[in-house]
Each structure stands twice: as C-alpha cells, then as structure tokens.
C-alpha cells in the first residue's frame, strides 16, 4: 500500500469512543498545562544561554520573534484540534490529512522534541537544586552533578539530580492524569507568582548600562575547541531559534486532547491563551534579567560558572539580593518539575497515538485500567530520559529540542492548509483567519529559524530523522493498522 495513505476521520472518531483515557481536563486545566510547560524552559533555563551565546541584551527581541513564529503555528494547531481532538498532536493531524509517511516523520520529530526537552529541563532542574542545597550549606561533589563532557576532573561523573528528578516525575504521572493535573495547577500558580515577583522586584536593580549596546557587535565565542558565532542581528535570529523550545507548551496542550472534557472548544482556547500569557512574561523577564546582569557574566567558564544553569536566581545574587534569589531558587526548583511533567506526559501521548496506529510496538499503547495512564510507556520513557539527562550537556539538548519543535510547527502549517483545500466542508469549530497568509508566514519563519540553529544540532537532528525513515520502512509501514485492517 502507498506510504501516502491517510487515516480516515471516522477512524479517529472510533478511537475516541473506545479510548481508555479518562476525560478529566477542563479549559483552565488545559491552559495551566500550557503555561506549566512554557514557563520554565524559557525564563528559568534558556535566558542565560540565549543572552550569552546568541543575542546579548537583545534577547527580548529573540523572544518576540519566536513568539510571532509561534502565533502562526498556534492558530494552525487550534484549527486542527477543533477537527481531530485526539492524543498525538501534529502526528495525528498529519495522519488524517497528508499521509502516513508524513505523519511518521512528524511523530519522529515530536519524539525528538519532547525527549530532548525533558532532558534539558532535568539538567536545568539539577542546576537550581544544587543552588538550593548550597543555600542550606550543603554541596554535592562535582562528579555527581556534572555530565562527563563538562566535568573538569578525572574519572566517572554523572548528573545524579537530573537522573533522580525524572524518576520522581514518572512516579507522579503513573498515578493518573487527574492527580498530575492538580499538582501542575498548584505549581503553575507558584511559578506565575514567582515570575511576577522577578519582574516587579527586578525593576529596582536594573543597570541600564548593561543594555548598552542593546545589540552587541557580532563576534565569536571560543570555548576549549568549540567556536560559537554570537551577537549582531544574526545572533538575535539564532537566539530566537535556540530559545524556541521554551514555547513547546502550547503544543503539549494538543497532546492532551484525548483527556479533555470538551476538546473541540477548550483545546484551541488553551493553546492560544497559554501562548499569549507566556510571551508577554518572557519579554518582560528577559529585559529585567539582562538589565540586572551583564550578558557576559553568563559565561560558564567565567566568574559565575553556574549562572548559565540558574540565570534568574544568580542575577539577584549578583545584585546583592540573596533573599530574592532564595525565593526564586525555590520557585524554579519546584516550578521546573511541572515543565518536566508536561513534557514527559506529552511524549507518552505521542507514543500512545503512534502505537495505537500500529506504527510502533503495542506495548506503548497499553493503558493501566486503574490509573487510566500508559504505565509501561511512561516507565520506558523514564528509563531513557533519566540516563541521557545524566550524561549530556544542556546546550546540545536545547538546540535539538528546538529543531524538533520548529520542524513540527512547519509541518502543521503545511498540513492545515492542505486539509482546508482537500476537505473545505469539514466541520471546524475554530478556523484560522487568512489561512494562506498565516500558513506561509509560519512555514517561512519556522524554516528560517531551523536553518539558524547550530550546525551540530542540525546534523544530529537530520541524522535522527534519517534513522526514523529507516525504522518506518523496516517496521512501521509493515505493521501499520492501515496495512493490516483485519488485525
């Protein structure tokens, strides 16, 4: 059969009717899931790497560019979610519109996005956790908090806190979506309060000289044997690409459609609301942070080597406001748990959707009858994510996550346009206004940002996609439910 075969909308509707997932998520719980995933990566993690390696004080412009790119994709996601309110996100949308091979490539890209995103957040959580321990006079040895590539000593090393936090989050998710959502709602309230605190308190400690020049002259940063092109207008663009993974939250909302009470209305609302709320907060925090702390001080080989892992807290420390850093460190340490929770939850639902269609082994679609969660799926994910997070540097993980995100967004913009042409009469409770303009803008800006990622991230990500195509032709195409309709 053709690799372009499409899964009928009727088949999705049949899947929804027999789904064992529990529909427990309302409009605001879904919005909280979006905010829970978005706030964390961008504010508590990538502000340091974005400012030092890419844009300098102009990081706020990077967030604006990334936010605009997201708006185009978010509108397209919303239209799809109003048509196919199922778990699987962009993968399911493509499967119902363009064809199986296209859906597989998107699904494989989403696996990269969510897995690498989870690992990035786990590593950053470790940075904040270690800072929190130091505030209480405790310190773990370097070989237990550092990946081998960043370890300055000899012998074995691993990031033990990153390893353990993944296992802790998996244990929460296995208990059920309802309890995980309640925990996430609480953490989101805490995080938003902390972010508002950073913005308001930070205003009093801004040194405007740190914004001069706002866009530093283009230069090269040399670290050991690695060279990074930074700053200038190109740095602002590459900064937007690098911090793009921070916006993955609204994509995670669509992965939870199978557990939404009224998915056709609530998922589009939550996607757009969470994106708008967080974009405004990102811009304000990045301005405050680069005003409080000179972007050059985020150098991991400089005076404050840990500042790049916990940038917001260190900014207040350097301003002599240790008490504020203490509050932020606690909020970030707790807050990043919800980011990790949503990332892994989204990843497991992508696997669930692909497994139900026969494209990956059925073990990933087994639902525990008591908790209503894909328990085995989550346990396998936890094992892989925890090990990789313990042994990989944060900058490699973040860039590969951005590639997966940008790739998925580009494909969704293409797919929603094709569906509008192929099936114009399909019922849509949400329609993208001026679709050709929105879709083309989304395709162009997301592709452009993808091109501006680091060469390493591009090569590794393309290698991942190449492996994915190979797996499809060896396993997925043959095992697909569409290829085996009687099974």
C-alpha positions in Angstrom: 0.0 0.0 0.0 1.0 3.6 -0.5 3.1 5.5 2.1 0.7 8.4 1.5 -2.3 6.5 2.8 -4.5 8.7 5.0 -6.2 7.6 8.3 -9.9 8.4 7.8 -11.5 10.9 10.2 -14.1 8.2 11.0 -11.2 6.1 12.3 -10.1 8.8 14.7 -13.7 9.2 15.9 -13.8 5.4 16.6 -10.5 5.7 18.5 -12.0 8.4 20.7 -15.1 6.4 21.5 -13.1 3.3 22.7 -10.3 5.3 24.4 -9.5 4.2 27.9 -8.0 7.6 28.8 -10.1 9.5 31.3 -11.6 12.8 30.2 -10.8 14.9 33.3 -9.2 18.2 31.9 -11.3 21.4 31.6 -10.5 24.7 29.8 -8.3 26.1 32.6 -6.6 22.9 33.5 -5.5 22.7 29.8 -4.4 26.3 29.9 -2.4 25.5 33.1 -0.8 22.6 31.3 0.3 25.0 28.5 1.6 27.6 31.0 3.1 24.9 33.1 5.2 23.7 30.1 6.1 27.1 28.7 7.1 28.9 31.9 10.2 27.2 33.0 12.3 26.4 29.9 12.5 30.0 28.7 12.6 32.0 31.9 14.4 29.7 34.3 16.7 27.9 31.9 17.4 29.4 28.5 17.6 33.1 29.3 21.3 32.5 30.3 22.3 30.6 27.2 20.3 32.8 24.9 21.9 36.0 26.3 25.5 34.7 26.4 25.7 32.6 23.3 23.4 34.5 21.0 21.6 37.8 21.5 23.1 39.6 24.5 20.6 42.2 25.9 18.6 41.9 22.7 17.3 38.5 24.0 13.9 40.3 24.3 13.8 40.7 20.5 14.6 36.9 20.2 11.6 36.1 22.4 9.4 38.5 20.3 10.5 36.8 17.0 10.0 33.3 18.5 6.6 34.4 19.8 5.4 35.6 16.4 6.5 32.4 14.8 4.6 30.5 17.5 1.4 32.5 16.9 1.2 31.3 13.3 1.7 27.7 14.3 -0.7 28.0 17.3 -3.5 29.2 15.1 -2.9 26.2 12.8 -2.8 23.8 15.8 -6.0 25.3 17.0 -7.9 24.6 13.8 -6.6 21.0 13.8 -7.5 20.5 17.4 -11.1 21.6 16.7 -11.3 18.9 14.0 -9.4 16.0 15.4 -9.4 16.3 19.3 -7.2 13.2 19.9 -3.9 12.5 21.5 -0.9 12.5 19.2 -0.8 16.3 18.3 0.7 17.2 15.0 1.3 13.5 14.2 -2.4 12.7 14.3 -3.2 15.8 12.3 -0.8 14.9 9.5 -2.0 11.2 9.5 -5.6 12.4 8.9 -4.7 14.8 6.1 -1.5 14.3 4.2 -0.4 10.7 4.6 1.3 8.1 6.7 4.9 8.8 5.8 4.4 12.5 6.5 2.7 11.7 9.9 5.6 9.3 10.8 8.2 11.9 10.1 6.3 14.4 12.3 5.8 11.9 15.0 9.5 11.0 14.9 10.4 14.7 15.1 8.0 15.1 18.1 9.7 12.3 19.9 13.0 14.3 19.5 11.3 17.5 20.6 9.8 16.1 23.8 12.6 13.7 24.8 15.3 16.3 24.4 13.0 18.9 26.1 12.6 16.7 29.1 16.3 16.1 29.3 17.1 19.8 29.0 14.7 20.7 31.8 16.0 17.8 34.0 19.6 19.2 33.7 18.5 22.7 34.5 16.4 21.5 37.5 19.7 19.9 38.7 21.3 23.4 38.5 18.6 25.0 40.6 18.5 22.1 43.0 22.3 22.3 43.6 22.0 26.1 44.2 19.2 25.4 46.7 21.4 22.9 48.6 24.2 25.5 48.7 21.8 28.0 50.3 21.4 25.5 53.2 25.2 24.9 53.4 25.1 21.6 51.5 27.1 20.7 48.4 27.1 17.5 46.3 30.5 16.6 44.8 31.1 17.8 41.2 31.3 14.2 39.9 27.7 13.7 41.0 26.3 16.9 39.4 28.1 17.2 36.1 27.9 15.4 32.8 31.2 13.8 31.5 31.7 16.4 28.8 31.6 19.3 31.3 33.5 17.5 34.1 36.8 19.2 34.9 38.1 16.2 37.0 39.2 12.7 36.1 37.2 9.5 36.3 33.5 8.8 36.3 30.9 11.6 36.5 27.1 11.9 36.1 24.3 14.4 36.8 22.6 12.4 39.6 19.9 15.0 40.5 18.8 15.2 36.8 18.6 11.4 36.8 16.5 11.2 40.0 14.0 14.0 39.2 12.9 12.2 36.0 12.2 9.1 38.0 10.2 11.2 40.6 8.1 12.8 37.9 7.4 9.4 36.3 6.1 8.1 39.6 3.6 11.0 39.7 2.4 10.6 36.2 1.8 6.8 36.6 -0.7 7.6 39.4 -3.1 9.3 36.9 -3.7 12.4 34.8 -6.1 13.9 37.3 -3.6 13.9 40.2 -0.9 15.1 37.9 -3.1 18.0 36.7 -3.9 19.1 40.3 -0.1 19.1 41.1 0.6 21.0 37.9 -2.1 23.6 38.7 -0.6 24.3 42.1 2.9 24.6 40.7 1.7 26.9 37.9 0.2 29.4 40.4 3.6 29.3 42.3 5.6 29.8 39.1 3.5 32.7 37.8 3.7 34.4 41.2 7.5 34.0 41.1 7.7 35.4 37.6 5.7 38.4 38.5 7.9 38.8 41.5 11.1 38.7 39.3 9.6 41.4 37.0 8.5 43.8 39.8 11.4 43.3 42.2 14.0 43.2 39.3 12.9 46.7 38.1 14.6 48.2 41.2 18.0 46.7 40.3 18.3 47.3 36.6 21.5 48.9 35.5 20.8 50.4 32.1 24.5 50.3 31.2 24.0 46.5 30.8 21.7 47.2 27.9 24.4 49.3 26.1 24.9 48.2 23.4 21.4 46.6 23.2 22.5 44.5 20.2 26.3 43.8 20.7 28.6 43.6 17.6 28.8 40.2 16.0 31.7 38.2 17.4 32.9 34.6 18.0 32.9 32.9 21.4 35.7 30.3 21.8 35.4 27.6 24.4 38.0 24.9 24.5 37.9 23.6 20.9 34.4 24.9 20.1 33.6 28.2 18.4 30.2 29.9 18.6 29.1 32.8 16.3 27.3 35.3 18.6 25.5 38.7 18.7 24.6 41.1 15.9 21.3 40.7 14.1 22.3 37.1 13.2 22.7 36.5 16.9 19.2 37.8 17.6 17.8 35.4 15.0 19.8 32.4 16.2 18.8 33.3 19.8 15.1 33.1 18.7 15.9 29.6 17.2 17.7 28.5 20.3 15.1 29.6 22.9 12.2 28.3 20.7 11.9 25.1 22.7 10.6 27.3 25.5 7.4 27.7 23.6 6.7 24.0 23.3 4.0 24.2 26.0 1.0 25.0 23.7 2.0 22.0 21.6 1.7 19.9 24.7 -1.9 21.1 25.2 -2.8 19.4 21.9 -1.3 16.1 23.1 -3.8 16.0 26.0 -6.9 16.3 23.8 -7.7 12.7 24.4 -8.2 13.6 28.1 -10.0 16.9 27.6 -13.7 17.2 28.7 -14.7 19.4 25.7 -11.7 19.2 23.4 -13.0 20.9 20.3 -13.6 24.2 22.1 -11.2 24.0 25.1 -8.0 22.9 23.4 -7.9 25.8 20.9 -8.7 28.2 23.8 -5.9 26.8 25.9 -3.4 26.8 23.1 -3.8 30.5 22.3 -4.3 31.7 25.9 -1.2 29.9 27.3 0.9 31.3 24.4 -0.2 34.9 24.8 0.2 34.9 28.6 3.7 33.4 28.5 5.1 35.5 25.6 4.4 38.7 27.5 6.0 37.4 30.6 9.1 36.2 28.7 9.7 39.6 27.1 9.4 41.4 30.4 11.7 38.9 32.3 14.4 38.9 29.6 14.5 42.7 29.7 14.8 42.7 33.5 17.4 39.9 33.6 19.7 41.4 31.0 19.3 44.8 32.8 20.3 43.3 36.2 23.2 41.2 35.0 25.6 41.8 32.2 25.2 39.2 29.5 28.9 38.4 29.5 28.6 37.2 33.1 26.7 34.1 32.0 30.0 32.7 30.7 30.2 29.1 32.0 34.0 29.4 32.2 33.9 32.8 33.8 33.4 34.3 37.3 29.9 32.7 37.8 30.2 29.3 36.1 26.8 28.1 37.4 24.9 31.3 36.4 24.1 29.9 32.9 22.2 27.0 34.6 20.2 29.1 37.0 20.4 32.6 35.5 17.4 34.4 37.2 18.5 33.4 40.7 22.1 34.4 40.1 21.1 37.8 38.8 19.6 38.6 42.1 22.6 37.2 44.0 25.0 39.4 42.0 22.7 42.4 42.7 23.3 41.6 46.4 19.7 40.5 47.0 20.3 36.9 48.2 16.9 36.8 49.8 15.2 37.2 46.4 17.5 34.6 44.9 16.4 32.3 47.6 12.7 32.8 46.8 13.3 32.4 43.0 15.5 29.3 43.5 12.7 27.6 45.5 10.1 28.6 42.9 12.2 27.5 40.0 13.2 24.2 41.6 9.6 23.4 42.2 8.3 25.0 39.0 10.6 23.1 36.7 9.0 19.9 37.9 5.8 20.8 36.2 7.6 21.6 32.9 9.2 18.1 33.1 5.8 16.6 34.0 4.1 18.1 31.0 7.0 17.2 28.6 7.0 13.6 29.6 3.2 13.4 29.6 3.2 14.8 26.1 5.9 12.4 24.9 4.0 9.4 26.3 0.8 10.5 24.4 2.7 10.8 21.1 3.9 7.3 21.7 0.4 6.2 22.6 -1.1 7.6 19.4 1.6 6.1 17.2 1.3 2.7 18.9 -2.5 2.6 18.6 -2.0 3.0 14.8 0.5 0.1 14.8 3.5 2.2 13.8 5.5 1.4 16.9 5.1 -1.6 19.3 1.8 -2.1 21.1 3.5 -2.0 24.5 3.3 1.8 24.2 -0.5 1.9 24.0 -1.3 -0.4 26.9 -3.4 1.6 29.4 -3.4 0.7 33.1 -7.1 0.1 34.0 -6.7 1.6 37.5 -4.9 4.8 36.8 -6.0 5.3 33.2 -2.4 6.0 32.1 0.0 4.3 29.7 2.1 3.0 32.6 4.6 0.8 30.7 5.0 3.6 28.2 5.9 6.0 30.9 8.4 3.6 32.6 10.3 3.0 29.4 10.4 6.8 28.7 11.6 7.4 32.3 14.5 5.0 31.9 15.7 6.5 28.6 15.3 10.2 29.6 16.9 9.9 33.0 20.0 8.2 31.7 20.6 10.6 28.8 19.9 13.6 31.0 22.6 12.4 33.5 25.3 12.2 30.8 24.6 15.0 28.2 25.5 18.8 28.2 22.5 21.2 28.3 23.3 23.3 25.2 23.3 20.2 22.9 19.9 19.1 24.3 18.3 22.5 24.0 19.2 23.0 20.3 18.0 19.6 19.3 14.7 20.2 21.1 14.3 23.5 19.1 14.9 21.6 15.8 12.1 19.1 16.7 9.7 21.9 17.7 10.3 24.1 14.6 10.1 21.0 12.3 6.7 20.0 13.8 5.3 23.6 13.6 6.3 23.9 10.0 4.6 20.6 9.1 1.4 21.6 10.9 1.3 24.9 8.9 1.6 22.9 5.7 -0.9 20.2 6.8 -3.7 22.6 7.9 -3.5 24.4 4.6 -3.7 21.1 2.6 -6.7 19.9 4.7 -8.6 23.2 4.0 -8.1 22.7 0.3 -8.9 18.9 0.3 -11.8 19.0 2.7 -13.2 22.5 2.8 -16.6 21.3 4.1 -15.2 19.5 7.2 -16.8 20.9 10.4 -14.4 23.3 12.2 -15.3 24.9 15.5 -12.2 27.1 15.0 -10.9 28.4 11.7 -7.6 30.2 11.0 -8.2 33.6 9.6 -6.5 34.4 6.3 -5.1 30.9 6.2 -2.8 31.1 3.2 -1.0 34.2 4.7 -0.8 32.6 8.2 0.4 29.2 6.9 3.0 30.7 4.5 4.3 33.0 7.2 4.5 30.1 9.7 6.3 27.9 7.2 8.9 30.6 6.2 9.7 31.9 9.7 9.9 28.4 11.3 12.1 27.1 8.5 14.3 30.2 8.7 14.8 29.7 12.4 15.6 26.0 11.9 18.4 27.0 9.4 19.8 29.3 12.1 20.3 26.6 14.7 23.8 25.4 15.4 25.3 23.1 12.8 25.7 20.3 15.4 22.0 20.4 16.2 21.1 20.4 12.6 23.3 17.4 11.8 22.3 15.4 14.8 18.6 16.2 14.2 18.8 15.3 10.5 20.5 12.0 11.5 17.7 11.3 13.9 15.1 11.9 11.1 17.1 9.7 8.7 17.1 6.9 11.3 13.3 7.4 11.7 12.7 7.0 8.0 14.7 3.8 8.1 12.6 2.5 11.1 9.4 3.3 9.2 10.3 1.2 6.2 11.6 -1.7 8.3 8.8 -1.7 10.9 6.2 1.0 10.8 5.0 0.6 7.1 4.6 -3.2 7.5 2.9 -3.1 10.9 0.6 -0.1 10.3 -3.1 -0.8 11.1 -3.9 0.7 7.6 -1.8 -2.1 6.1 -3.4 -4.7 8.3 -7.1 -3.7 8.5 -8.3 -7.1 10.0 -5.8 -7.1 12.8 
